[in-house]
Amino acid sequence: MLQPDSGPARSADSLFQPHERPQGRGTSASEDPRAPLESGSGAGKGDTAAADGAAMPETEIIVGDERKLRLRPIRTDDAQSLVEMGLRSTPEDLRLRFFSPVHPAMGHLTSLLTDFDREVHIAVAAYDPAAVGEEAGILGVVRLVLSVDAPEGDFAIMVRSDQAGHGLGHRLMAEMLGWARHRGLTRVTGEILSENRRMLRLAKAFGAVIQPQSDDFHTVKVSIDLTPQS
Ligand SMILES: CC(C)(COP(=O)(O)OP(=O)(O)OC[C@H]1O[C@@H](n2cnc3c(N)ncnc32)[C@H](O)[C@@H]1OP(=O)(O)O)[C@@H](O)C(=O)NCCC(=O)NCCS
């Protein structure tokens, strides 16, 4: 979606937070019980993923005041759509998401956000199929990157700033945790800037435990235990 601004910003690679860092294809063993899920269909163009391998059907979600949105996998050709999502978001929300100032433009980061190993990285976009004008386009994205050596995953989430506060973030978190449970994951974690109170509240609403990072006081790790409670 974005390019790092000049100045103190981290490199594009480090802006692509650890939970989204691209993993080499083939790093996920084919016998991994967490089977491929991800693929892509157009933003509102179709009901079945096609472009990137395994298919994932679009699904409908209802947020806020009975608004019907659809979820579809992020596609490799979504870079421009993510730039547009960035242009409709505030610099502060972009900084909270990428941990550094970024400028919405096509580039390395948009490639990283759209061209990734779909065996281990699930990314889904929400859109309004009935929307035109400013309400159209990608309204939010949630990602889950599976660990290759533990039944765990790391998430990242962003809701377009002009769509925030209507329940989409909560819904996307619930969806993402649903994938994780379905795949037998026992834990989902996320790295969040310490001052990101809204995201911390949202994570806590799903039972997250907040853990300081010993090597970085600017961020905390949120950890959501998915083991069945006895
Ligand atoms: C953090 C972020 C994802 C939240 O998304 P959002 O769509 O604005 O959040 P929601 O509207 O779903 O939630 C808003 C509130 O309603 C609550 N809520 C919403 N739907 C709910 C439901 N069905 N049941 C219970 N609570 C609900 C949320 O817990 C939250 O509580 P709060 O008011 O105390 O904060 C969004 O602001 C964002 O993208 N921020 C910038 C990027 C970022 O910080 N990403 C996280 C780093 S990975």
The ligand as an SDF file (V2000), in Angstrom:
LIG
                    3D

 48 50  0  0  0  0  0  0  0  0999 V2000
   -7.3400   -0.5830   15.6350 C   0  0  0  0  0  0  0  0  0  0  0  0
   -8.3620   -0.7150   14.4960 C   0  0  0  0  0  0  0  0  0  0  0  0
   -8.0730   -1.9750   13.6960 C   0  0  0  0  0  0  0  0  0  0  0  0
   -9.7690   -0.7940   15.0950 C   0  0  0  0  0  0  0  0  0  0  0  0
  -10.7000   -0.9320   14.0410 O   0  0  0  0  0  0  0  0  0  0  0  0
  -12.1870   -0.3080   14.1540 P   0  0  0  0  0  0  0  0  0  0  0  0
  -12.9640   -0.7840   13.0010 O   0  0  0  0  0  0  0  0  0  0  0  0
  -12.0750    1.1610   14.3300 O   0  0  0  0  0  0  0  0  0  0  0  0
  -12.6680   -0.9540   15.5140 O   0  0  0  0  0  0  0  0  0  0  0  0
  -14.1500   -1.3400   15.9140 P   0  0  0  0  0  0  0  0  0  0  0  0
  -15.0870   -0.2910   15.4350 O   0  0  0  0  0  0  0  0  0  0  0  0
  -14.4360   -2.7160   15.5120 O   0  0  0  0  0  0  0  0  0  0  0  0
  -14.0640   -1.3050   17.4620 O   0  0  0  0  0  0  0  0  0  0  0  0
  -14.2940   -0.1040   18.1330 C   0  0  0  0  0  0  0  0  0  0  0  0
  -14.7990   -0.4200   19.5250 C   0  0  0  0  0  0  0  0  0  0  0  0
  -15.9930   -1.1470   19.5340 O   0  0  0  0  0  0  0  0  0  0  0  0
  -15.8100   -2.4400   20.1300 C   0  0  0  0  0  0  0  0  0  0  0  0
  -16.6230   -3.3690   19.3600 N   0  0  0  0  0  0  0  0  0  0  0  0
  -16.8900   -3.2660   18.0460 C   0  0  0  0  0  0  0  0  0  0  0  0
  -17.7100   -4.2660   17.6690 N   0  0  0  0  0  0  0  0  0  0  0  0
  -17.9630   -5.0090   18.7620 C   0  0  0  0  0  0  0  0  0  0  0  0
  -18.7430   -6.1680   19.0180 C   0  0  0  0  0  0  0  0  0  0  0  0
  -19.4370   -6.7690   18.0570 N   0  0  0  0  0  0  0  0  0  0  0  0
  -18.7360   -6.6760   20.2560 N   0  0  0  0  0  0  0  0  0  0  0  0
  -18.0420   -6.0900   21.2270 C   0  0  0  0  0  0  0  0  0  0  0  0
  -17.2900   -4.9820   21.0510 N   0  0  0  0  0  0  0  0  0  0  0  0
  -17.2520   -4.4350   19.8330 C   0  0  0  0  0  0  0  0  0  0  0  0
  -14.3370   -2.6420   20.0520 C   0  0  0  0  0  0  0  0  0  0  0  0
  -13.8140   -3.5130   21.0260 O   0  0  0  0  0  0  0  0  0  0  0  0
  -13.8310   -1.2080   20.2640 C   0  0  0  0  0  0  0  0  0  0  0  0
  -13.9030   -0.7660   21.6000 O   0  0  0  0  0  0  0  0  0  0  0  0
  -13.3660    0.7220   22.0460 P   0  0  0  0  0  0  0  0  0  0  0  0
  -14.3920    1.7130   21.6310 O   0  0  0  0  0  0  0  0  0  0  0  0
  -13.2290    0.6200   23.5070 O   0  0  0  0  0  0  0  0  0  0  0  0
  -12.1020    0.9790   21.3160 O   0  0  0  0  0  0  0  0  0  0  0  0
   -8.3100    0.5360   13.5910 C   0  0  0  0  0  0  0  0  0  0  0  0
   -8.5460    1.6910   14.3590 O   0  0  0  0  0  0  0  0  0  0  0  0
   -7.0310    0.6880   12.8060 C   0  0  0  0  0  0  0  0  0  0  0  0
   -6.9020    0.1590   11.7150 O   0  0  0  0  0  0  0  0  0  0  0  0
   -6.0450    1.4400   13.3660 N   0  0  0  0  0  0  0  0  0  0  0  0
   -4.8250    1.7520   12.6340 C   0  0  0  0  0  0  0  0  0  0  0  0
   -3.9730    0.5340   12.3340 C   0  0  0  0  0  0  0  0  0  0  0  0
   -3.6020   -0.1960   13.5890 C   0  0  0  0  0  0  0  0  0  0  0  0
   -3.4440    0.3690   14.6450 O   0  0  0  0  0  0  0  0  0  0  0  0
   -3.4340   -1.5200   13.4500 N   0  0  0  0  0  0  0  0  0  0  0  0
   -3.0260   -2.3770   14.5340 C   0  0  0  0  0  0  0  0  0  0  0  0
   -1.5830   -2.7670   14.4000 C   0  0  0  0  0  0  0  0  0  0  0  0
   -1.4470   -4.4190   13.8150 S   0  0  0  0  0  0  0  0  0  0  0  0
  1  2  1  0
  2  3  1  0
  2  4  1  0
  2 36  1  0
  4  5  1  0
  5  6  1  0
  6  7  2  0
  6  8  1  0
  6  9  1  0
  9 10  1  0
 10 11  2  0
 10 12  1  0
 10 13  1  0
 13 14  1  0
 14 15  1  0
 15 16  1  0
 15 30  1  0
 16 17  1  0
 17 18  1  0
 17 28  1  0
 18 19  1  0
 18 27  1  0
 19 20  2  0
 20 21  1  0
 21 22  1  0
 21 27  2  0
 22 23  1  0
 22 24  2  0
 24 25  1  0
 25 26  2  0
 26 27  1  0
 28 29  1  0
 28 30  1  0
 30 31  1  0
 31 32  1  0
 32 33  2  0
 32 34  1  0
 32 35  1  0
 36 37  1  0
 36 38  1  0
 38 39  2  0
 38 40  1  0
 40 41  1  0
 41 42  1  0
 42 43  1  0
 43 44  2  0
 43 45  1  0
 45 46  1  0
 46 47  1  0
 47 48  1  0
M  END
$$$$
